[in-house]
Amino acid sequence: MSENNKLQLTPIFENLEMALKEWWKNLKKFILVYLWGMLFSLVALAIVAIFFGLDWWLGDRSNIVLHTVTLLVAIGGFLAAFYFYLRAYISIFLLVKKNYIGEELEIFKESGKYFWSYLSLALLTVILVLLWSLLLIIPGIIYSVFYSLAVYIFFFEDKKGWAAIRRSTSLVEGYWWPVFGRFVVLGLLVWVLMMFISWPLSLVEEHSAFFQIWNLVVQVVSFLVGPIIMLYTYNIYKNLVQIKK
């Protein structure tokens, strides 16, 4: 197929509009499935806080056993928090895959069986991009775009590891510049949004009550923006799948 006759991806702002409408329509479900992950993460962090508080309260610096236990609990707690946080992210994909049907807690529970396969794919992708980046930054950028759809292939085509990465490369091939351009525009829009939301923080003292409250607002906004980015990229993935049938 010639360049002139090549099928085109959905225009950038049309894609963004579709993603925003889908996000708004299902915002409640996105929030609820996120909250389950946050709840379990907070439980893990609360246990860590209790042990640190106990260690501080006893104040016995010679108690090596207590210090060791506290350190081990802290490591375990932060790993557990990461585990549940990542499962919340995985649940967003499952929510979309199930067409928003099903209870949020059940979807979150199901995310557990995807955890290790998803993590291994994510690590493999990062390692490959870093290796390409060793050849200068340009190859790293090129292949990060080629591999950008691997996670969508993992969830929506049930392909893992190398198979997902090869499939992503195949889909993006011939459409690298359109895909790259769409990511650049989205990245700029998200950057402008987060800069605008974060701007009040630069006007107040870091330890003030307003700073802490507004910083929480910024974190909430960043969580809510996540599904929009996911839906936007999912639309690119669906476009390419349709084009390359």
C-alpha positions, -999 to 999 in steps of 0.1 A, spaced: 0 0 0 14 34 -10 19 63 14 -9 82 -2 -34 53 0 -23 41 35 -51 40 60 -48 68 86 -51 67 124 -79 85 141 -70 122 143 -53 132 176 -81 154 191 -108 131 179 -91 102 197 -87 124 228 -124 133 227 -134 96 224 -111 88 254 -125 116 275 -161 105 268 -153 69 276 -135 80 308 -163 103 320 -190 76 313 -172 51 334 -154 74 359 -171 58 389 -159 23 380 -123 36 374 -123 53 408 -137 23 426 -113 -2 411 -84 22 420 -97 25 455 -95 -12 462 -58 -11 453 -52 20 473 -70 5 503 -48 -26 504 -17 -4 498 -26 18 527 -31 -11 550 4 -23 542 19 12 548 -1 15 580 16 -16 594 50 -2 585 40 31 603 30 12 634 63 -6 636 83 26 630 62 43 657 68 14 681 106 15 674 106 53 680 84 51 712 106 24 728 137 45 720 161 17 727 188 21 701 206 -10 714 176 -32 706 190 -48 674 162 -73 672 135 -46 671 154 -25 646 159 -55 624 122 -65 626 112 -29 618 135 -28 588 122 -62 575 85 -51 580 93 -18 562 108 -36 532 79 -61 531 53 -33 536 66 -11 507 68 -42 485 32 -51 494 21 -15 487 38 -16 453 21 -50 446 -14 -37 454 -8 -4 436 3 -23 404 -27 -45 407 -49 -14 407 -33 -4 375 -38 -38 360 -74 -37 371 -79 -7 348 -70 -28 318 -93 -56 330 -121 -32 335 -119 -20 299 -114 -56 286 -146 -67 303 -164 -37 288 -170 -23 323 -191 -52 333 -186 -68 367 -180 -58 403 -149 -37 409 -137 -59 438 -140 -90 417 -120 -74 389 -94 -63 414 -92 -99 428 -87 -112 392 -58 -88 387 -36 -110 409 -32 -137 383 -18 -112 358 7 -96 382 38 -116 375 33 -119 337 26 -82 335 56 -73 357 80 -95 336 67 -79 304 72 -44 318 107 -52 330 116 -68 297 104 -38 278 123 -14 301 155 -34 298 153 -35 260 147 2 257 176 9 281 198 -13 260 188 5 228 194 38 246 231 27 252 235 32 214 225 69 220 191 83 230 175 81 195 174 43 192 159 42 227 131 66 217 125 47 184 121 14 201 101 27 230 75 37 205 77 3 187 72 -15 221 46 9 234 16 -13 226 30 -45 241 10 -41 273 -22 -38 253 -14 -69 234 -7 -86 267 -42 -78 280 -63 -79 248 -46 -106 228 -32 -127 257 3 -126 243 32 -125 268 69 -115 268 87 -116 235 54 -124 216 38 -92 229 68 -71 220 71 -86 185 34 -80 179 37 -44 191 66 -38 168 46 -53 139 16 -31 146 36 1 148 57 -7 118 48 17 90 31 40 114 59 50 137 57 88 131 19 90 135 21 70 167 50 90 180 33 123 172 2 112 191 22 103 222 41 136 220 9 157 218 -7 137 247 25 140 267 25 178 262 -12 181 272 -7 161 303 24 181 312 6 214 308 -23 201 329 -1 189 357 20 221 356 -12 241 359 -25 220 388 8 220 406 14 257 402 -1 268 435 24 246 453 52 269 443 35 298 461 33 284 496 57 269 522 64 232 517 53 223 552 22 243 553 -13 228 556 -23 242 522 8 226 506 -1 192 520 -37 194 510 -31 207 475 -3 181 470 -30 155 477 -52 171 451 -24 169 426 -19 132 434 -56 125 429 -56 143 396 -26 123 384 -45 91 393 -76 102 374 -56 112 343 -41 76 341 -72 60 326 -75 88 300 -40 80 288 -48 43 288 -79 48 267 -62 72 243 -34 46 237 -60 18 235 -77 37 207 -44 38 188 -39 1 194 -75 -7 181 -68 16 150 -37 -3 141 -53 -37 147 -81 -27 123 -58 -13 97 -35 -44 97 -61 -71 95 
